Amino acid sequence: MFWEETRAWSVTAAEDVTIDALEPILSAEASLLVVGCGERFRPPPKGLRAALKERGLALEWMDTGAACRTFNVLLAEERGAVAALIAIE
């Protein structure tokens, strides 16, 4: 299934990004997950990258502004990507 929609996400902190929190988008036909971790870069939670790799997804983890720009480029290139973005002001 390939989605072209936006959904609300209750995650508000980088440390709360888990496989369970990402579950709603893991069924999308994508090979790349772009995560915007908030206003400033913070490293991904331990084990997240490995857990996503087991599911066939590569992880691109960056601050939310950079993630939005990167995701827009990936969409323009029609690449198989999904994004999970922590909102910023």
DOMI-858116 format. One line per 4 residues: number of its first residue (from 1); their letters; for each residue x, y negated, z negated of N, C-alpha, C, O. Coordinates in steps of 0.1 Angstrom, whole numbers, plus 5000, padded with zeros to 4 digits. Example, Ala and Ser with C-alpha at 12.3 -4.5 7.8 and 13.67 -1.06 7.14 Angstrom:
1	as	5132:5057:4922:5123:5045:4922:5132:5033:4922:5142:5033:4915; 5128:5022:4929:5137:5011:4929:5129:5000:4921:5134:4989:4920
***
This chain:
1	mfwe	5008:5012:5000:5000:5000:5000:5009:4988:5000:5018:4987:4992; 5006:4978:5009:5013:4966:5010:5004:4955:5006:4993:4954:5011; 5008:4946:4996:4999:4936:4991:5003:4922:4997:5015:4920:4998; 4993:4914:4999:4996:4900:5002:4987:4892:4993:4977:4886:4998
5	etra	4990:4893:4981:4981:4886:4971:4990:4882:4959:5001:4887:4957; 4984:4873:4951:4990:4869:4938:4982:4874:4927:4969:4873:4927; 4988:4879:4917:4981:4884:4905:4987:4878:4892:4999:4875:4892; 4979:4875:4882:4984:4870:4870:4993:4880:4863:4990:4892:4864
9	wsvt	5003:4876:4855:5012:4884:4848:5014:4879:4834:5017:4867:4833; 5011:4886:4824:5011:4881:4810:5025:4880:4804:5027:4875:4793; 5036:4885:4811:5049:4884:4806:5054:4870:4806:5053:4862:4816; 5060:4866:4794:5064:4852:4793:5079:4851:4789:5084:4840:4788
13	aaed	5086:4862:4787:5100:4862:4783:5107:4873:4790:5102:4884:4792; 5120:4871:4794:5128:4880:4801:5129:4894:4794:5128:4904:4801; 5130:4894:4781:5132:4906:4774:5119:4915:4774:5119:4926:4770; 5108:4909:4778:5095:4916:4778:5093:4923:4792:5082:4929:4794
17	vtid	5102:4921:4801:5100:4928:4814:5104:4943:4813:5116:4946:4811; 5094:4951:4814:5096:4965:4812:5090:4973:4824:5082:4967:4832; 5093:4985:4825:5086:4994:4835:5071:4993:4833:5064:4992:4843; 5067:4994:4821:5052:4993:4819:5046:4980:4823:5035:4980:4829
21	alep	5053:4969:4821:5048:4956:4825:5048:4954:4840:5040:4947:4845; 5057:4962:4847:5058:4961:4861:5049:4971:4868:5048:4971:4880; 5043:4980:4861:5036:4991:4867:5026:4987:4877:5024:4994:4888; 5018:4976:4875:5008:4972:4886:5014:4970:4900:5007:4971:4910
25	ilsa	5027:4966:4900:5032:4963:4914:5041:4975:4919:5046:4974:4930; 5044:4984:4910:5053:4995:4914:5047:5004:4925:5055:5012:4931; 5034:5003:4927:5028:5012:4938:5028:5005:4951:5025:5011:4961; 5033:4993:4952:5034:4986:4965:5044:4992:4974:5054:4998:4968
29	easl	5043:4991:4987:5052:4997:4996:5064:4987:4997:5064:4978:5006; 5073:4988:4988:5084:4979:4988:5097:4986:4984:5096:4997:4977; 5108:4981:4988:5121:4987:4984:5129:4977:4975:5140:4981:4970; 5124:4965:4974:5131:4955:4967:5121:4948:4957:5111:4943:4961
33	lvvg	5125:4946:4945:5118:4939:4935:5126:4926:4931:5137:4928:4926; 5120:4915:4933:5126:4902:4929:5119:4898:4916:5107:4896:4915; 5127:4896:4905:5122:4892:4893:5127:4878:4889:5139:4876:4889; 5118:4869:4887:5122:4855:4882:5121:4856:4867:5110:4857:4861
37	cger	5132:4854:4860:5133:4857:4845:5130:4844:4837:5133:4845:4825; 5126:4834:4843:5123:4821:4835:5131:4810:4840:5137:4810:4851; 5131:4799:4833:5138:4787:4837:5153:4788:4838:5159:4783:4847; 5159:4796:4829:5173:4799:4830:5176:4814:4831:5168:4822:4827
41	frpp	5187:4817:4837:5191:4831:4839:5194:4837:4825:5200:4832:4817; 5188:4849:4824:5191:4858:4812:5193:4872:4818:5186:4875:4828; 5202:4880:4813:5204:4893:4819:5191:4902:4818:5183:4900:4808; 5189:4911:4827:5177:4920:4826:5179:4929:4814:5190:4932:4809
45	pkgl	5167:4934:4809:5168:4943:4798:5176:4956:4801:5175:4960:4813; 5182:4961:4792:5191:4973:4794:5182:4985:4799:5171:4987:4794; 5187:4991:4809:5180:5003:4814:5170:5000:4825:5165:5009:4832; 5166:4987:4827:5156:4984:4837:5160:4987:4851:5153:4993:4859
49	raal	5172:4983:4854:5177:4985:4868:5177:5000:4871:5173:5004:4882; 5182:5008:4862:5183:5023:4864:5169:5029:4866:5167:5038:4874; 5159:5024:4857:5146:5029:4858:5139:5026:4871:5132:5034:4877; 5142:5014:4876:5137:5010:4889:5143:5018:4901:5137:5022:4910
53	kerg	5156:5020:4899:5163:5028:4910:5158:5042:4911:5156:5047:4922; 5154:5048:4899:5148:5061:4900:5135:5061:4908:5131:5071:4913; 5128:5050:4908:5115:5048:4915:5118:5043:4930:5108:5041:4937; 5130:5042:4934:5133:5038:4947:5133:5023:4950:5132:5018:4961
57	lale	5134:5015:4939:5134:5000:4940:5147:4994:4936:5153:4998:4926; 5152:4986:4945:5164:4978:4941:5159:4965:4933:5148:4960:4936; 5167:4961:4924:5163:4949:4916:5172:4937:4919:5184:4938:4919; 5165:4926:4922:5172:4913:4923:5166:4905:4912:5155:4901:4911
61	wmdt	5175:4901:4902:5171:4894:4890:5177:4881:4890:5189:4879:4891; 5169:4870:4888:5174:4856:4889:5165:4847:4882:5154:4851:4878; 5169:4834:4880:5159:4825:4874:5147:4823:4883:5148:4826:4895; 5136:4819:4878:5123:4819:4885:5124:4810:4898:5119:4813:4908
65	gaac	5131:4798:4897:5132:4789:4909:5139:4796:4920:5134:4796:4931; 5150:4803:4917:5158:4810:4927:5150:4822:4932:5150:4825:4944; 5142:4828:4924:5134:4840:4928:5123:4836:4938:5121:4843:4947; 5117:4824:4935:5107:4820:4945:5113:4817:4958:5107:4821:4968
69	rtfn	5124:4810:4958:5131:4807:4971:5135:4820:4978:5133:4821:4990; 5141:4829:4971:5145:4842:4977:5134:4850:4982:5134:4855:4993; 5123:4850:4975:5111:4858:4979:5105:4852:4991:5101:4859:5000; 5105:4839:4992:5099:4833:5005:5108:4836:5017:5102:4838:5028
73	vlla	5121:4837:5015:5129:4841:5027:5126:4855:5030:5125:4858:5042; 5125:4864:5020:5123:4878:5023:5109:4880:5030:5108:4888:5039; 5099:4872:5026:5086:4873:5033:5087:4868:5047:5082:4874:5056; 5095:4857:5050:5096:4852:5063:5104:4862:5072:5101:4863:5084
77	eerg	5112:4870:5066:5120:4881:5073:5112:4894:5074:5116:4904:5080; 5100:4894:5068:5091:4905:5068:5098:4917:5062:5096:4929:5067; 5105:4915:5051:5112:4926:5044:5102:4931:5034:5093:4924:5029; 5104:4944:5030:5096:4951:5020:5099:4947:5006:5107:4954:5000
81	avaa	5094:4936:5001:5097:4931:4988:5085:4927:4980:5075:4923:4986; 5085:4928:4967:5075:4923:4958:5082:4915:4948:5094:4916:4946; 5075:4906:4941:5081:4897:4931:5072:4897:4919:5060:4898:4919; 5079:4896:4908:5073:4894:4894:5080:4882:4889:5092:4882:4886
85	liai	5072:4871:4886:5078:4858:4882:5072:4854:4869:5060:4854:4866; 5082:4850:4860:5078:4844:4847:5076:4829:4850:5085:4823:4855; 5064:4824:4846:5060:4811:4849:5070:4801:4842:5074:4803:4831; 5072:4790:4848:5080:4779:4842:5072:4766:4844:5063:4765:4853
89	e	5076:4756:4837:5069:4743:4838:5076:4734:4848:5072:4723:4851
***
